[in-house]
């Protein structure tokens, strides 16, 4: 429940404050969002499996975002940023849809 409250507060704060992302960080924001969504779907799946641990969630959330941003940064430094960004989105997208399918099966028994 605390996580949902924090998410709601964060969304409201973002809408009210309208933060701007510095131009140098803009290429990393979509990747960070996808990595965060992967962690959220993983947490939802773990909760439904009855194995959710808040420490694991926080570490997974933080690590996913940092590692995804570092991969894209490395790709930019090597001159293949677009390809590595696509690879990160594909891998995390597969994980998100896998977790969503597991959540769907548990909720709807289908």
C-alpha positions in Angstrom: 0.0 0.0 0.0 2.9 2.3 0.8 4.3 1.8 -2.7 1.0 2.7 -4.3 0.8 5.8 -2.2 4.3 6.8 -3.1 3.5 6.3 -6.8 0.4 8.5 -6.6 2.4 11.2 -4.8 5.1 11.0 -7.4 2.7 11.3 -10.3 0.9 14.2 -8.7 4.2 16.0 -7.9 5.3 15.5 -11.5 2.1 16.9 -12.9 2.1 19.9 -10.5 5.9 20.8 -10.7 6.3 20.0 -14.4 10.0 19.2 -14.1 12.2 19.6 -17.2 14.9 17.1 -18.2 18.2 18.5 -19.2 19.0 17.9 -22.9 22.0 15.8 -22.1 19.8 13.3 -20.1 16.8 13.2 -22.5 18.0 10.1 -24.5 18.2 8.2 -21.2 14.7 9.0 -19.9 12.7 6.6 -22.1 15.1 3.8 -21.3 14.9 4.6 -17.5 11.1 4.6 -17.7 11.0 1.2 -19.5 13.4 -0.2 -16.9 11.3 1.1 -14.1 8.2 -0.4 -15.6 10.0 -3.7 -15.8 10.7 -3.5 -12.1 7.1 -2.6 -11.3 5.7 -5.5 -13.3 8.2 -7.8 -11.7 7.1 -6.6 -8.3 3.4 -7.1 -9.1 4.2 -10.6 -10.2 6.2 -11.4 -7.1 3.4 -10.0 -5.0 0.8 -12.3 -6.6 3.3 -15.2 -6.2 3.5 -14.4 -2.5 7.3 -13.8 -2.6 7.4 -10.0 -2.8 10.2 -8.4 -0.8 10.5 -4.6 -0.6 14.3 -4.7 -0.4 14.5 -6.8 -3.5 12.1 -4.4 -5.2 14.0 -1.3 -4.3 17.3 -2.8 -5.4 15.8 -4.2 -8.6 14.1 -0.9 -9.5 17.3 1.1 -8.9 19.6 -1.4 -10.6 17.4 -1.8 -13.6 17.3 2.0 -14.2 21.0 2.5 -13.6 22.1 -0.5 -15.7 19.8 0.4 -18.6 21.1 4.0 -18.6 24.7 2.8 -18.5 24.2 0.5 -21.4 22.7 3.3 -23.5 25.5 5.7 -22.3 28.1 3.1 -23.4 26.3 2.7 -26.8 26.5 6.5 -27.2 30.2 6.5 -26.4 30.7 3.7 -29.0 28.6 5.4 -31.6 25.9 2.7 -31.5 23.5 4.3 -29.0 20.4 3.8 -31.1 21.1 0.0 -31.6 21.8 -0.5 -27.9 18.7 1.6 -26.9 16.6 -0.6 -29.1 18.2 -3.8 -27.7 17.5 -2.6 -24.1 13.8 -1.7 -24.9 13.3 -5.1 -26.6 14.8 -7.1 -23.7 12.9 -5.2 -21.1 9.7 -5.2 -23.2 9.9 -9.0 -23.4 10.3 -9.1 -19.6 7.4 -6.7 -19.1 5.1 -8.8 -21.4 6.2 -12.0 -19.7 5.4 -10.6 -16.3 2.1 -9.2 -17.6 1.1 -12.6 -19.0 1.9 -14.3 -15.6 -0.1 -11.6 -13.8 -3.0 -12.2 -16.2 -2.9 -15.9 -15.7 -2.9 -15.5 -11.9 -5.7 -13.0 -11.8 -8.0 -14.5 -14.5 -6.9 -18.1 -14.2 -6.5 -18.1 -18.0 
